[in-house]
């Protein structure tokens, strides 16, 4: 599992566990999965967080619209900063 935090100028928007994260940068679509290599990029499209439903195997999909932002991945922790 990934530990995820999403922040904007207004404060913390999301904090929790995720199975995967998807978004896009200038070179195309990408996914972040557990044990991903250290990674930092600018994003320019919606960020999608996939997490398991409580007590089940079904996936829940949360979407965060993005005009611009930064994703930083290190040691299964994902920090996302929006509208910077």
C-alpha positions, -999 to +999 in steps of 0.1 A: +000+000+000+010+036-006+007+063+020-007+093+002-011+130+010-027+156-013-023+192-004-033+225-019-030+261-008-061+256+012-046+227+032-048+189+033-073+174+008-066+137+013-046+116+036-047+078+035-037+045+020-040+037-017-033+007-039-023+028-070-023+063-083-027+074-120-022+108-137-004+124-167+026+145-173+041+161-205+053+127-217+020+108-211+000+088-187+017+070-157+008+049-127+024+047-093+023+013-075+037+001-042+075-003-043+077+023-071+111+038-077+118+073-063+101+097-087+091+134-090+072+150-118+049+178-128+013+167-135-012+184-157-043+162-155-067+146-130-051+125-103-069+092-097-064+073-064-074+037-063-081+022-029-098-010-017-133-007-002-133-013+035-133-050+042-136-060+005-118-065-027-138-039-047-118-008-057-129+028-049-117+055-073-112+091-060-105+118-086-088+151-079-089+177-108-055+192-115-044+222-136-009+218-124+008+201-096+038+180-084+039+144-074+068+131-053+072+094-046+098+080-022+097+048+000+060+040-006+050+076+004+033+098-022+031+135-017+010+156-041+010+193-042-017+210-062-019+245-078+016+255-069 
